[in-house]
Amino acid sequence: MERLWTKLKQFLPTMRLSEARSSDELKPKQSMKVEVKYQHISDAEEEAVNLKDHLFKSRSIDEILDHVGLRLLHWKVLTFLCLLVMTCGLGTAILPAILPSLKSDWNISSIMAGVLTISTSAGKIVGTPFWGWVSDKYGRKPSVIGGAAFIFVFSCVSAFSTNYYWLWINLFFVGYGLTIVFQTYVTIVELFPTRYRSMFSVLIAVFWPLGFLLSAVVSMELSVIGYHWALATVCFPSAVVLIASIVFLPESPHFYLAAGDEKKALNILQDLAPEMDFSDTIIGKHGPNIQRADFTQLFRSGHWKITTCALIVSFSIFLSHYDLIYTSSDVAGSQNYTSTTTGLQHEDITSSHMYAIMAWMNLPEVVLIIAAAMSCYVFAVKTILLTVVSLTLLLQIFALFVVNRKIPLLIITMLSRGLLATCASLLNVFVSLVYPTEIRSVGLGTCVFAGRIGILLGPFIFETWFAKKYFYGTVLNVAIIFALFIATVLLPTRNATLN
């Protein structure tokens, strides 16, 4: 009986709830509530569909560039940038080629000749931060056009220079324009698909030694054409660069988006792929809003670590690189010194033979750059940069403790030079990738500026303290490259997509 009473108590409440529910369903007021609830669900679904459609149309610029792939315009831009790099290499190397002729024709003293050699370098130091600011403030294309115009105009004027001071001023402004070469990295990074941008950015560095080779060809005919025409040779490729940059060099879609002009950014993407329809595409901005061309942003939260490490890396690379340039020339040109003066064993080798080895050892530099460029297609830029820095450090340690003959020292020095030249290109690519669009050129220009300081100090340190004292010079290089290694390790990993 007790069990039966328990079941009955469980059954009666259930029965009342069921009846209450059925009676409530018959009320018209409740029916209206159900209808409103149904309408609410329909609106939510419609909003979800609209949101999904918006997300489908919204794409980043990098996603669109990857979808577009390499086009004819990309190859035109790449050809133009290669010519720009070669022109800058020629403009840098033409003064050393004509300087011996100038010293005899104008009766220039050694001190005045030394001051003349810093004219182009001084122009590069001043011009680097300026063109970076112009690029981030007014666009990549105006900065390239401006730099090419400086090279063309002042290389033409320098060919008609009749005195030392006029030539110094003209070469200063030629160097002022030559520094625009670092914009090649920014242009490729912002215009090419993600899978190709690092590879092509490093690969075009091969055309820098080709500019030096062209200057060597000009110097061979210097006795025939004279130094005026030798200076004028820079005008011809710079004129082509200037015309090409005006006619077909596109502006960066990333720059237009950072400037708030989404329509122009889409127009650039439409020019790359005319058959595609981007009329309904919405391109979104990545990362925080930053004031364009603001140098102070480089040392604020989020960027100070990148800037500090990149400055140390750039300064160390060029300081050691130009130290090794003078070391290799000194080793090749030195006579049969004894071990008490040079730290090297006596070898019966002529200077002409050493110079021949030095000339052939420039070839591995081109091979190293190409190998690094191909590796960028597979590995991250920082990984390759760290690998190349480690190889350079190992070579210098080997030269410090093992090598005691001139030929092995010359070979190791030339290989180290090639590796550091490759590091410079890799660093420029890395910096172009990690900074946001608003301060990308300013950041890269600041790092290149630090490298220019290293270019001035490297030869000075070598000629002042370490000429013909290779042991102490190698100790200095090991210390510098070790600091370079630590700073490279501390560099942050680059973003997958550009901001």
Disulfide bonds with the S-S distance in Angstrom:
none
